[in-house]
């Protein structure tokens, strides 16, 4: 009996061992084929985004805002074969052109929005328009769509956020502002069933930064549009002591999101009036630093509470937003967040506490550190459209900053608008070491660089106000490819596989223009146009 029992017990153990081995093999297979094969970043992102990480699923490709394409066939060896493959006319045109946006690509569909709030779905391969949701409501921009879990989110006119289904049918409409002087001008981002947006204190040239206007960041329920939380980007309810005159704050670009810590990082706009008024010269209506303007702020994604802030330009006199989308990176084992703005600085902060790690001036600088303007005329650079106006890119320890150089005149009470001429502005693309902030190389252009920076393997792309598109080698800055678009560019490209898509928003024939390796344009190409007209460009 003892031997029989021992045999039975041994059999049970052998069977159990077999089950354990089989379970381990199954688990190992699941891990290898499901988890290990996915990009590391996909495990930290929204469920919908994990499926499309090789597409261009957010305004800046990913929640870290690196603007670095994944899995593209475009590189220094193939870029010479890049040629137009399709174009699609853009119909909605407002005071700043037709497209101050970044298309997004999900599967085989391109989604984007024009400056009349119209939303397009386009076949990625052919450029055929699949549908368009027409609103024909002018917006200022920047603007653009976000997508998650079967819904498209976008701005509608100056004041509303809408959700559409994937066929272009409106699901909900949320009004963010009842104040005609406060509106929405930001490309949205969606994460874990929450849509993030911001208002800004100015929507047209008539009521731009009118007294009493402030920007507010919103977290909206993606299913209903209901407000989950909001964050005032101004630290006092009386707007620094004079709500009739002062205004400021808000965000012009989407934030960076760190899912591991539930933190998000926003670049915040400038205070006003700038530089002052006849009654209140040099911003004397708003004494003090004017928090949280011209700052980086870190918010808890769950409740919108402020974790830290770092103000780059206290008591700004020159319209120096710290506005572009922050970038999350890890350099030498240290987690950092990188920001930039119109004061012409690129800054790296410690992601945990907001302390400045390095700060590098880029481009031309003249009298921009003044805390008080002297009587009479003072020449200042950067201008209100200077410094880093559009988004950075990051890859392999290098930050790429597109920027603008232009000198304008100020008095203690006035920005001399007659000295502001977009056609005379010059652009520049600068590469910086992300560990030290040291400038590695720089390329200058004869036109404003308002086309952001975009990394594709060993290339970095940018585009200018006169319609030139450039590709440079990331390590050296060597120019490898150029193309003259049929109009000026103040929007930003999306990349997937062997295709890069630029919105050409200025000129007589605004269009979405796709370039592909070995591309052949089957539709007639619009004729080459002269540079865009001064005064019709990108603004904050």
One Martini backbone bead per residue (centre of mass of N, CA, C, O) as a GRO file, in nm:
protein
  540
    1UNK     BB    1   0.059   0.062  -0.021
    2UNK     BB    2   0.292   0.257   0.007
    3UNK     BB    3   0.390   0.229  -0.284
    4UNK     BB    4   0.126   0.316  -0.419
    5UNK     BB    5   0.108   0.590  -0.288
    6UNK     BB    6   0.376   0.689  -0.393
    7UNK     BB    7   0.304   0.668  -0.692
    8UNK     BB    8   0.059   0.858  -0.686
    9UNK     BB    9   0.209   1.104  -0.576
   10UNK     BB   10   0.415   1.117  -0.805
   11UNK     BB   11   0.210   1.160  -1.031
   12UNK     BB   12   0.093   1.420  -0.930
   13UNK     BB   13   0.357   1.577  -0.941
   14UNK     BB   14   0.410   1.532  -1.243
   15UNK     BB   15   0.153   1.669  -1.342
   16UNK     BB   16   0.201   1.938  -1.207
   17UNK     BB   17   0.469   1.994  -1.351
   18UNK     BB   18   0.357   1.998  -1.635
   19UNK     BB   19   0.160   2.233  -1.591
   20UNK     BB   20   0.377   2.438  -1.513
   21UNK     BB   21   0.536   2.426  -1.776
   22UNK     BB   22   0.307   2.503  -1.967
   23UNK     BB   23   0.240   2.772  -1.832
   24UNK     BB   24   0.519   2.896  -1.874
   25UNK     BB   25   0.518   2.879  -2.181
   26UNK     BB   26   0.269   3.051  -2.228
   27UNK     BB   27   0.366   3.302  -2.081
   28UNK     BB   28   0.622   3.339  -2.251
   29UNK     BB   29   0.477   3.377  -2.519
   30UNK     BB   30   0.311   3.618  -2.441
   31UNK     BB   31   0.543   3.802  -2.367
   32UNK     BB   32   0.697   3.794  -2.637
   33UNK     BB   33   0.450   3.858  -2.845
   34UNK     BB   34   0.307   4.101  -2.674
   35UNK     BB   35   0.527   4.262  -2.506
   36UNK     BB   36   0.826   4.253  -2.615
   37UNK     BB   37   0.735   4.350  -2.914
   38UNK     BB   38   0.673   4.610  -2.789
   39UNK     BB   39   0.705   4.911  -2.733
   40UNK     BB   40   0.778   5.053  -2.441
   41UNK     BB   41   0.584   5.302  -2.463
   42UNK     BB   42   0.309   5.141  -2.503
   43UNK     BB   43   0.277   5.058  -2.189
   44UNK     BB   44   0.218   5.392  -2.114
   45UNK     BB   45  -0.045   5.413  -2.277
   46UNK     BB   46  -0.309   5.433  -2.435
   47UNK     BB   47  -0.494   5.180  -2.562
   48UNK     BB   48  -0.523   5.299  -2.850
   49UNK     BB   49  -0.217   5.377  -2.897
   50UNK     BB   50  -0.084   5.092  -2.891
   51UNK     BB   51  -0.195   5.022  -3.190
   52UNK     BB   52  -0.048   5.319  -3.322
   53UNK     BB   53   0.262   5.396  -3.278
   54UNK     BB   54   0.347   5.400  -3.601
   55UNK     BB   55   0.199   5.633  -3.626
   56UNK     BB   56   0.013   5.961  -3.590
   57UNK     BB   57  -0.187   5.998  -3.300
   58UNK     BB   58  -0.061   6.279  -3.238
   59UNK     BB   59   0.054   6.587  -3.267
   60UNK     BB   60   0.360   6.459  -3.146
   61UNK     BB   61   0.309   6.121  -3.169
   62UNK     BB   62   0.334   6.157  -2.846
   63UNK     BB   63   0.327   6.214  -2.496
   64UNK     BB   64   0.635   6.340  -2.512
   65UNK     BB   65   0.674   6.519  -2.781
   66UNK     BB   66   0.917   6.433  -2.994
   67UNK     BB   67   0.866   6.411  -3.303
   68UNK     BB   68   0.922   6.092  -3.361
   69UNK     BB   69   0.943   5.860  -3.584
   70UNK     BB   70   0.809   5.528  -3.638
   71UNK     BB   71   0.923   5.315  -3.887
   72UNK     BB   72   1.052   5.471  -4.107
   73UNK     BB   73   1.184   5.489  -4.451
   74UNK     BB   74   1.298   5.764  -4.387
   75UNK     BB   75   1.625   5.877  -4.496
   76UNK     BB   76   1.938   5.957  -4.607
   77UNK     BB   77   1.906   5.731  -4.842
   78UNK     BB   78   1.585   5.820  -4.937
   79UNK     BB   79   1.518   6.132  -4.960
   80UNK     BB   80   1.575   6.180  -5.270
   81UNK     BB   81   1.290   6.010  -5.335
   82UNK     BB   82   1.117   6.235  -5.246
   83UNK     BB   83   0.766   6.276  -5.343
   84UNK     BB   84   0.484   6.356  -5.462
   85UNK     BB   85   0.154   6.176  -5.424
   86UNK     BB   86  -0.051   6.393  -5.286
   87UNK     BB   87  -0.346   6.612  -5.291
   88UNK     BB   88  -0.552   6.841  -5.081
   89UNK     BB   89  -0.780   7.059  -5.058
   90UNK     BB   90  -0.834   7.354  -4.865
   91UNK     BB   91  -1.129   7.542  -4.772
   92UNK     BB   92  -1.062   7.670  -4.489
   93UNK     BB   93  -1.044   8.029  -4.439
   94UNK     BB   94  -0.869   8.263  -4.250
   95UNK     BB   95  -0.669   8.513  -4.118
   96UNK     BB   96  -0.433   8.254  -4.098
   97UNK     BB   97  -0.549   8.078  -4.313
   98UNK     BB   98  -0.585   7.703  -4.322
   99UNK     BB   99  -0.312   7.571  -4.148
  100UNK     BB  100  -0.262   7.531  -3.784
  101UNK     BB  101  -0.156   7.211  -3.798
  102UNK     BB  102  -0.172   6.854  -3.714
  103UNK     BB  103  -0.183   6.578  -3.845
  104UNK     BB  104  -0.337   6.259  -3.818
  105UNK     BB  105  -0.255   5.897  -3.793
  106UNK     BB  106  -0.491   5.618  -3.842
  107UNK     BB  107  -0.391   5.393  -4.010
  108UNK     BB  108  -0.556   5.484  -4.326
  109UNK     BB  109  -0.605   5.771  -4.173
  110UNK     BB  110  -0.653   6.118  -4.213
  111UNK     BB  111  -0.660   6.385  -3.971
  112UNK     BB  112  -0.807   6.721  -3.997
  113UNK     BB  113  -0.797   7.091  -3.959
  114UNK     BB  114  -0.925   7.386  -4.032
  115UNK     BB  115  -0.993   7.753  -4.008
  116UNK     BB  116  -1.327   7.654  -4.017
  117UNK     BB  117  -1.350   7.370  -3.841
  118UNK     BB  118  -1.301   7.162  -4.045
  119UNK     BB  119  -1.329   6.802  -4.088
  120UNK     BB  120  -1.103   6.543  -4.197
  121UNK     BB  121  -1.107   6.245  -4.406
  122UNK     BB  122  -0.818   6.056  -4.530
  123UNK     BB  123  -0.654   5.877  -4.747
  124UNK     BB  124  -0.330   5.783  -4.708
  125UNK     BB  125  -0.258   5.668  -4.999
  126UNK     BB  126  -0.446   5.874  -5.203
  127UNK     BB  127  -0.613   6.141  -5.078
  128UNK     BB  128  -0.895   6.070  -5.034
  129UNK     BB  129  -1.195   6.190  -4.951
  130UNK     BB  130  -1.423   6.058  -4.716
  131UNK     BB  131  -1.478   6.313  -4.522
  132UNK     BB  132  -1.671   6.613  -4.405
  133UNK     BB  133  -1.699   6.839  -4.140
  134UNK     BB  134  -1.909   7.111  -4.146
  135UNK     BB  135  -1.886   7.457  -4.008
  136UNK     BB  136  -1.773   7.743  -4.088
  137UNK     BB  137  -1.581   7.839  -3.833
  138UNK     BB  138  -1.377   8.057  -3.723
  139UNK     BB  139  -1.026   8.033  -3.645
  140UNK     BB  140  -0.699   8.096  -3.535
  141UNK     BB  141  -0.488   7.944  -3.386
  142UNK     BB  142  -0.399   7.678  -3.299
  143UNK     BB  143  -0.504   7.345  -3.418
  144UNK     BB  144  -0.686   7.030  -3.369
  145UNK     BB  145  -0.688   6.690  -3.348
  146UNK     BB  146  -0.818   6.411  -3.165
  147UNK     BB  147  -0.778   6.053  -3.064
  148UNK     BB  148  -1.012   5.805  -2.908
  149UNK     BB  149  -1.203   5.541  -2.889
  150UNK     BB  150  -1.381   5.636  -3.155
  151UNK     BB  151  -1.292   5.945  -3.128
  152UNK     BB  152  -1.323   6.290  -3.222
  153UNK     BB  153  -1.142   6.590  -3.139
  154UNK     BB  154  -1.251   6.943  -3.142
  155UNK     BB  155  -1.279   7.251  -3.262
  156UNK     BB  156  -1.563   7.497  -3.242
  157UNK     BB  157  -1.475   7.755  -3.307
  158UNK     BB  158  -1.400   7.962  -3.031
  159UNK     BB  159  -1.575   7.787  -2.778
  160UNK     BB  160  -1.573   7.481  -2.875
  161UNK     BB  161  -1.612   7.128  -2.806
  162UNK     BB  162  -1.590   6.824  -2.999
  163UNK     BB  163  -1.750   6.509  -3.081
  164UNK     BB  164  -1.675   6.237  -3.299
  165UNK     BB  165  -1.718   6.003  -3.501
  166UNK     BB  166  -1.572   5.804  -3.760
  167UNK     BB  167  -1.810   5.951  -3.959
  168UNK     BB  168  -1.868   6.263  -3.851
  169UNK     BB  169  -2.051   6.251  -3.603
  170UNK     BB  170  -2.201   6.415  -3.358
  171UNK     BB  171  -2.193   6.364  -3.001
  172UNK     BB  172  -2.065   6.638  -2.875
  173UNK     BB  173  -2.105   6.971  -2.703
  174UNK     BB  174  -1.863   7.206  -2.562
  175UNK     BB  175  -1.870   7.494  -2.376
  176UNK     BB  176  -1.595   7.703  -2.251
  177UNK     BB  177  -1.715   8.000  -2.341
  178UNK     BB  178  -1.895   8.321  -2.261
  179UNK     BB  179  -1.650   8.488  -2.346
  180UNK     BB  180  -1.568   8.671  -2.626
  181UNK     BB  181  -1.245   8.700  -2.526
  182UNK     BB  182  -1.259   8.379  -2.486
  183UNK     BB  183  -1.073   8.100  -2.623
  184UNK     BB  184  -0.979   7.849  -2.857
  185UNK     BB  185  -0.608   7.756  -2.916
  186UNK     BB  186  -0.575   7.415  -2.956
  187UNK     BB  187  -0.446   7.114  -2.968
  188UNK     BB  188  -0.560   6.824  -2.886
  189UNK     BB  189  -0.578   6.577  -2.610
  190UNK     BB  190  -0.596   6.218  -2.543
  191UNK     BB  191  -0.647   6.032  -2.220
  192UNK     BB  192  -0.811   5.803  -2.066
  193UNK     BB  193  -1.098   5.949  -2.130
  194UNK     BB  194  -0.949   6.234  -2.175
  195UNK     BB  195  -0.979   6.580  -2.252
  196UNK     BB  196  -0.747   6.837  -2.352
  197UNK     BB  197  -0.771   7.192  -2.282
  198UNK     BB  198  -0.764   7.553  -2.382
  199UNK     BB  199  -0.776   7.874  -2.300
  200UNK     BB  200  -0.760   8.215  -2.430
  201UNK     BB  201  -0.698   8.582  -2.431
  202UNK     BB  202  -0.764   8.536  -2.756
  203UNK     BB  203  -0.917   8.531  -3.106
  204UNK     BB  204  -0.867   8.822  -3.214
  205UNK     BB  205  -0.751   9.134  -3.304
  206UNK     BB  206  -0.975   9.288  -3.144
  207UNK     BB  207  -0.964   9.088  -2.854
  208UNK     BB  208  -0.669   9.081  -2.773
  209UNK     BB  209  -0.603   9.084  -2.455
  210UNK     BB  210  -0.839   9.167  -2.292
  211UNK     BB  211  -0.959   9.278  -2.025
  212UNK     BB  212  -1.036   8.996  -1.809
  213UNK     BB  213  -0.859   8.774  -1.951
  214UNK     BB  214  -0.830   8.413  -1.923
  215UNK     BB  215  -0.663   8.108  -1.891
  216UNK     BB  216  -0.791   7.764  -1.917
  217UNK     BB  217  -0.768   7.439  -1.802
  218UNK     BB  218  -0.907   7.126  -1.938
  219UNK     BB  219  -1.100   6.839  -1.827
  220UNK     BB  220  -1.268   6.599  -2.033
  221UNK     BB  221  -1.512   6.391  -2.091
  222UNK     BB  222  -1.517   6.177  -2.361
  223UNK     BB  223  -1.827   6.088  -2.350
  224UNK     BB  224  -1.967   6.400  -2.266
  225UNK     BB  225  -1.784   6.679  -2.184
  226UNK     BB  226  -1.743   6.693  -1.901
  227UNK     BB  227  -1.611   6.847  -1.630
  228UNK     BB  228  -1.352   6.739  -1.418
  229UNK     BB  229  -1.138   6.984  -1.455
  230UNK     BB  230  -0.964   7.292  -1.353
  231UNK     BB  231  -0.707   7.551  -1.449
  232UNK     BB  232  -0.577   7.840  -1.344
  233UNK     BB  233  -0.317   8.045  -1.497
  234UNK     BB  234  -0.399   8.236  -1.265
  235UNK     BB  235  -0.326   8.327  -0.917
  236UNK     BB  236  -0.565   8.546  -0.937
  237UNK     BB  237  -0.886   8.687  -0.938
  238UNK     BB  238  -0.775   9.003  -1.003
  239UNK     BB  239  -0.539   9.012  -1.196
  240UNK     BB  240  -0.310   9.167  -1.030
  241UNK     BB  241  -0.529   9.420  -0.939
  242UNK     BB  242  -0.651   9.449  -1.268
  243UNK     BB  243  -0.921   9.333  -1.441
  244UNK     BB  244  -0.968   9.562  -1.661
  245UNK     BB  245  -0.663   9.536  -1.793
  246UNK     BB  246  -0.583   9.250  -1.740
  247UNK     BB  247  -0.408   8.956  -1.875
  248UNK     BB  248  -0.374   8.589  -1.940
  249UNK     BB  249  -0.248   8.297  -2.043
  250UNK     BB  250  -0.260   7.985  -2.122
  251UNK     BB  251  -0.273   7.745  -2.403
  252UNK     BB  252  -0.136   7.656  -2.739
  253UNK     BB  253  -0.037   7.366  -2.651
  254UNK     BB  254   0.010   7.057  -2.586
  255UNK     BB  255   0.090   6.837  -2.357
  256UNK     BB  256   0.268   6.646  -2.144
  257UNK     BB  257   0.272   6.286  -2.062
  258UNK     BB  258   0.303   6.092  -1.746
  259UNK     BB  259   0.177   5.785  -1.662
  260UNK     BB  260   0.354   5.694  -1.412
  261UNK     BB  261   0.276   5.987  -1.244
  262UNK     BB  262   0.029   6.162  -1.336
  263UNK     BB  263   0.168   6.379  -1.525
  264UNK     BB  264   0.158   6.722  -1.647
  265UNK     BB  265   0.285   6.952  -1.912
  266UNK     BB  266   0.283   7.313  -1.941
  267UNK     BB  267   0.272   7.585  -2.155
  268UNK     BB  268   0.263   7.936  -2.090
  269UNK     BB  269   0.146   8.233  -2.140
  270UNK     BB  270   0.116   8.564  -2.142
  271UNK     BB  271   0.096   8.883  -2.038
  272UNK     BB  272  -0.132   9.170  -1.985
  273UNK     BB  273  -0.013   9.434  -2.091
  274UNK     BB  274   0.203   9.496  -2.382
  275UNK     BB  275   0.407   9.677  -2.211
  276UNK     BB  276   0.154   9.884  -2.200
  277UNK     BB  277   0.012  10.195  -2.102
  278UNK     BB  278  -0.038  10.522  -2.060
  279UNK     BB  279  -0.124  10.464  -1.754
  280UNK     BB  280   0.059  10.171  -1.769
  281UNK     BB  281   0.367  10.145  -1.777
  282UNK     BB  282   0.547   9.861  -1.778
  283UNK     BB  283   0.319   9.687  -1.635
  284UNK     BB  284   0.189   9.851  -1.374
  285UNK     BB  285  -0.094   9.695  -1.356
  286UNK     BB  286   0.113   9.423  -1.298
  287UNK     BB  287   0.260   9.356  -1.045
  288UNK     BB  288   0.506   9.142  -1.063
  289UNK     BB  289   0.535   8.820  -1.211
  290UNK     BB  290   0.267   8.685  -1.319
  291UNK     BB  291   0.124   8.436  -1.238
  292UNK     BB  292   0.179   8.162  -1.476
  293UNK     BB  293   0.334   8.308  -1.675
  294UNK     BB  294   0.584   8.211  -1.864
  295UNK     BB  295   0.555   7.890  -1.798
  296UNK     BB  296   0.600   7.594  -1.621
  297UNK     BB  297   0.357   7.332  -1.559
  298UNK     BB  298   0.264   7.092  -1.304
  299UNK     BB  299   0.012   6.841  -1.323
  300UNK     BB  300  -0.241   6.659  -1.202
  301UNK     BB  301  -0.442   6.451  -1.387
  302UNK     BB  302  -0.676   6.383  -1.177
  303UNK     BB  303  -0.719   6.714  -1.050
  304UNK     BB  304  -0.524   6.972  -1.141
  305UNK     BB  305  -0.295   7.002  -0.953
  306UNK     BB  306  -0.030   7.174  -0.839
  307UNK     BB  307   0.316   7.090  -0.820
  308UNK     BB  308   0.472   7.289  -1.029
  309UNK     BB  309   0.683   7.578  -1.108
  310UNK     BB  310   0.844   7.778  -1.386
  311UNK     BB  311   0.956   8.099  -1.438
  312UNK     BB  312   1.112   8.245  -1.715
  313UNK     BB  313   0.927   8.534  -1.740
  314UNK     BB  314   0.904   8.778  -1.545
  315UNK     BB  315   0.721   9.032  -1.619
  316UNK     BB  316   0.637   9.050  -1.909
  317UNK     BB  317   0.681   9.289  -2.203
  318UNK     BB  318   0.697   9.094  -2.506
  319UNK     BB  319   0.527   8.834  -2.563
  320UNK     BB  320   0.669   8.574  -2.388
  321UNK     BB  321   0.598   8.289  -2.436
  322UNK     BB  322   0.583   7.939  -2.295
  323UNK     BB  323   0.425   7.740  -2.537
  324UNK     BB  324   0.539   7.484  -2.611
  325UNK     BB  325   0.564   7.159  -2.621
  326UNK     BB  326   0.667   6.952  -2.409
  327UNK     BB  327   0.952   6.740  -2.331
  328UNK     BB  328   1.023   6.403  -2.270
  329UNK     BB  329   1.325   6.290  -2.098
  330UNK     BB  330   1.628   6.079  -2.081
  331UNK     BB  331   1.940   6.184  -1.924
  332UNK     BB  332   2.168   6.025  -1.762
  333UNK     BB  333   1.911   5.912  -1.579
  334UNK     BB  334   1.746   6.181  -1.619
  335UNK     BB  335   1.442   6.336  -1.566
  336UNK     BB  336   1.302   6.547  -1.816
  337UNK     BB  337   1.188   6.882  -1.916
  338UNK     BB  338   1.125   7.052  -2.225
  339UNK     BB  339   1.135   7.399  -2.316
  340UNK     BB  340   0.976   7.683  -2.499
  341UNK     BB  341   0.995   8.024  -2.654
  342UNK     BB  342   0.964   8.369  -2.747
  343UNK     BB  343   1.238   8.437  -2.577
  344UNK     BB  344   1.467   8.240  -2.683
  345UNK     BB  345   1.438   7.962  -2.506
  346UNK     BB  346   1.594   7.665  -2.384
  347UNK     BB  347   1.460   7.436  -2.131
  348UNK     BB  348   1.566   7.239  -1.850
  349UNK     BB  349   1.392   7.020  -1.627
  350UNK     BB  350   1.307   6.883  -1.344
  351UNK     BB  351   1.042   6.667  -1.326
  352UNK     BB  352   0.992   6.665  -1.005
  353UNK     BB  353   1.062   7.005  -0.928
  354UNK     BB  354   1.150   7.229  -1.168
  355UNK     BB  355   1.438   7.260  -1.192
  356UNK     BB  356   1.698   7.406  -1.340
  357UNK     BB  357   1.948   7.277  -1.557
  358UNK     BB  358   1.905   7.442  -1.835
  359UNK     BB  359   1.979   7.753  -2.032
  360UNK     BB  360   1.926   7.851  -2.384
  361UNK     BB  361   2.003   8.075  -2.602
  362UNK     BB  362   1.832   8.158  -2.912
  363UNK     BB  363   1.931   8.353  -3.132
  364UNK     BB  364   1.834   8.673  -3.124
  365UNK     BB  365   1.952   8.946  -2.897
  366UNK     BB  366   1.771   9.255  -2.775
  367UNK     BB  367   1.666   9.396  -2.484
  368UNK     BB  368   1.504   9.135  -2.346
  369UNK     BB  369   1.596   9.193  -2.022
  370UNK     BB  370   1.416   9.411  -1.964
  371UNK     BB  371   1.216   9.561  -1.689
  372UNK     BB  372   1.251   9.857  -1.829
  373UNK     BB  373   1.156  10.102  -2.034
  374UNK     BB  374   1.263  10.361  -2.182
  375UNK     BB  375   1.233  10.637  -2.319
  376UNK     BB  376   1.115  10.576  -2.614
  377UNK     BB  377   1.297  10.393  -2.837
  378UNK     BB  378   1.321  10.025  -2.852
  379UNK     BB  379   1.511   9.769  -2.948
  380UNK     BB  380   1.384   9.427  -3.010
  381UNK     BB  381   1.506   9.087  -2.940
  382UNK     BB  382   1.263   8.932  -2.981
  383UNK     BB  383   0.966   8.912  -3.115
  384UNK     BB  384   0.628   8.827  -3.105
  385UNK     BB  385   0.746   8.614  -3.350
  386UNK     BB  386   0.972   8.486  -3.189
  387UNK     BB  387   1.170   8.255  -3.140
  388UNK     BB  388   0.989   7.983  -3.022
  389UNK     BB  389   0.689   7.908  -3.193
  390UNK     BB  390   0.736   7.605  -3.248
  391UNK     BB  391   0.793   7.281  -3.226
  392UNK     BB  392   0.980   7.053  -3.099
  393UNK     BB  393   1.249   6.806  -3.101
  394UNK     BB  394   1.345   6.448  -3.026
  395UNK     BB  395   1.671   6.265  -3.036
  396UNK     BB  396   1.931   6.110  -2.913
  397UNK     BB  397   2.012   6.379  -2.727
  398UNK     BB  398   1.844   6.581  -2.923
  399UNK     BB  399   1.749   6.917  -2.977
  400UNK     BB  400   1.495   7.085  -3.179
  401UNK     BB  401   1.487   7.438  -3.286
  402UNK     BB  402   1.254   7.656  -3.400
  403UNK     BB  403   1.316   7.994  -3.530
  404UNK     BB  404   1.302   8.363  -3.482
  405UNK     BB  405   1.420   8.668  -3.651
  406UNK     BB  406   1.334   8.993  -3.505
  407UNK     BB  407   1.317   9.346  -3.514
  408UNK     BB  408   1.165   9.575  -3.280
  409UNK     BB  409   0.950   9.827  -3.144
  410UNK     BB  410   0.951  10.014  -2.831
  411UNK     BB  411   0.765  10.136  -2.565
  412UNK     BB  412   0.633  10.170  -2.250
  413UNK     BB  413   0.322  10.171  -2.412
  414UNK     BB  414   0.434  10.032  -2.696
  415UNK     BB  415   0.385   9.856  -2.985
  416UNK     BB  416   0.540   9.893  -3.297
  417UNK     BB  417   0.370   9.768  -3.561
  418UNK     BB  418   0.528   9.892  -3.813
  419UNK     BB  419   0.792   9.694  -3.739
  420UNK     BB  420   0.603   9.448  -3.825
  421UNK     BB  421   0.748   9.205  -4.061
  422UNK     BB  422   0.724   8.893  -4.180
  423UNK     BB  423   0.897   8.917  -4.448
  424UNK     BB  424   1.169   8.999  -4.266
  425UNK     BB  425   1.194   8.741  -4.141
  426UNK     BB  426   1.397   8.494  -3.977
  427UNK     BB  427   1.527   8.170  -3.972
  428UNK     BB  428   1.584   7.871  -3.752
  429UNK     BB  429   1.788   7.575  -3.682
  430UNK     BB  430   1.847   7.409  -3.368
  431UNK     BB  431   2.098   7.215  -3.204
  432UNK     BB  432   2.088   7.031  -2.887
  433UNK     BB  433   2.213   6.928  -2.596
  434UNK     BB  434   2.025   6.759  -2.352
  435UNK     BB  435   2.238   6.769  -2.111
  436UNK     BB  436   2.365   7.089  -2.154
  437UNK     BB  437   2.261   7.294  -2.404
  438UNK     BB  438   2.445   7.276  -2.630
  439UNK     BB  439   2.533   7.391  -2.933
  440UNK     BB  440   2.581   7.211  -3.238
  441UNK     BB  441   2.379   7.351  -3.454
  442UNK     BB  442   2.303   7.578  -3.745
  443UNK     BB  443   2.024   7.701  -3.948
  444UNK     BB  444   1.949   7.942  -4.195
  445UNK     BB  445   1.679   8.160  -4.305
  446UNK     BB  446   1.474   8.379  -4.523
  447UNK     BB  447   1.251   8.265  -4.324
  448UNK     BB  448   1.023   8.176  -4.124
  449UNK     BB  449   1.007   7.926  -3.858
  450UNK     BB  450   0.668   7.760  -3.862
  451UNK     BB  451   0.728   7.413  -3.897
  452UNK     BB  452   0.878   7.291  -3.703
  453UNK     BB  453   1.004   6.982  -3.569
  454UNK     BB  454   1.112   6.665  -3.738
  455UNK     BB  455   1.184   6.329  -3.676
  456UNK     BB  456   1.355   6.097  -3.918
  457UNK     BB  457   1.568   5.937  -3.793
  458UNK     BB  458   1.852   6.101  -3.951
  459UNK     BB  459   1.628   6.330  -3.961
  460UNK     BB  460   1.533   6.685  -4.000
  461UNK     BB  461   1.240   6.872  -4.018
  462UNK     BB  462   1.133   7.175  -4.194
  463UNK     BB  463   0.940   7.493  -4.225
  464UNK     BB  464   0.838   7.785  -4.409
  465UNK     BB  465   0.669   8.081  -4.488
  466UNK     BB  466   0.768   8.040  -4.808
  467UNK     BB  467   0.757   7.701  -4.857
  468UNK     BB  468   1.001   7.563  -4.736
  469UNK     BB  469   1.153   7.238  -4.735
  470UNK     BB  470   1.351   7.055  -4.491
  471UNK     BB  471   1.647   6.831  -4.474
  472UNK     BB  472   1.849   6.709  -4.204
  473UNK     BB  473   2.115   6.611  -4.045
  474UNK     BB  474   2.129   6.553  -3.710
  475UNK     BB  475   2.445   6.573  -3.642
  476UNK     BB  476   2.533   6.821  -3.864
  477UNK     BB  477   2.311   6.985  -4.058
  478UNK     BB  478   2.296   6.871  -4.329
  479UNK     BB  479   2.176   6.926  -4.637
  480UNK     BB  480   1.950   6.687  -4.827
  481UNK     BB  481   1.661   6.845  -4.863
  482UNK     BB  482   1.424   7.011  -5.090
  483UNK     BB  483   1.108   7.211  -5.107
  484UNK     BB  484   0.865   7.387  -5.305
  485UNK     BB  485   0.585   7.502  -5.215
  486UNK     BB  486   0.258   7.644  -5.309
  487UNK     BB  487   0.307   7.761  -5.012
  488UNK     BB  488   0.285   7.851  -4.709
  489UNK     BB  489   0.411   7.742  -4.374
  490UNK     BB  490   0.200   7.695  -4.048
  491UNK     BB  491   0.255   7.385  -4.012
  492UNK     BB  492   0.257   7.023  -3.934
  493UNK     BB  493   0.385   6.712  -3.963
  494UNK     BB  494   0.325   6.377  -4.072
  495UNK     BB  495   0.433   6.030  -4.003
  496UNK     BB  496   0.442   5.732  -4.225
  497UNK     BB  497   0.659   5.536  -4.313
  498UNK     BB  498   0.707   5.669  -4.653
  499UNK     BB  499   0.545   5.930  -4.524
  500UNK     BB  500   0.491   6.290  -4.560
  501UNK     BB  501   0.268   6.547  -4.412
  502UNK     BB  502   0.173   6.869  -4.531
  503UNK     BB  503   0.052   7.177  -4.439
  504UNK     BB  504  -0.064   7.421  -4.680
  505UNK     BB  505  -0.198   7.737  -4.566
  506UNK     BB  506  -0.080   7.927  -4.785
  507UNK     BB  507  -0.215   8.103  -5.028
  508UNK     BB  508  -0.417   8.005  -5.312
  509UNK     BB  509  -0.353   7.668  -5.249
  510UNK     BB  510  -0.455   7.506  -5.016
  511UNK     BB  511  -0.293   7.205  -4.869
  512UNK     BB  512  -0.248   6.863  -4.865
  513UNK     BB  513   0.093   6.726  -4.862
  514UNK     BB  514   0.231   6.433  -5.001
  515UNK     BB  515   0.525   6.238  -4.929
  516UNK     BB  516   0.709   5.986  -5.118
  517UNK     BB  517   0.882   5.722  -5.185
  518UNK     BB  518   0.847   5.739  -5.519
  519UNK     BB  519   0.654   5.953  -5.591
  520UNK     BB  520   0.333   6.007  -5.775
  521UNK     BB  521   0.149   6.254  -5.919
  522UNK     BB  522  -0.189   6.223  -6.034
  523UNK     BB  523  -0.239   6.503  -5.966
  524UNK     BB  524  -0.247   6.814  -6.028
  525UNK     BB  525  -0.027   7.062  -5.979
  526UNK     BB  526   0.014   7.334  -5.829
  527UNK     BB  527   0.131   7.625  -5.875
  528UNK     BB  528   0.377   7.824  -5.821
  529UNK     BB  529   0.411   8.059  -5.562
  530UNK     BB  530   0.439   8.319  -5.400
  531UNK     BB  531   0.490   8.443  -5.126
  532UNK     BB  532   0.344   8.513  -4.861
  533UNK     BB  533   0.166   8.747  -4.715
  534UNK     BB  534   0.188   8.988  -4.516
  535UNK     BB  535   0.003   8.907  -4.212
  536UNK     BB  536  -0.028   8.588  -4.308
  537UNK     BB  537  -0.010   8.390  -4.025
  538UNK     BB  538   0.131   8.311  -3.735
  539UNK     BB  539  -0.008   8.322  -3.391
  540UNK     BB  540   0.017   8.490  -3.040
   0.00000   0.00000   0.00000
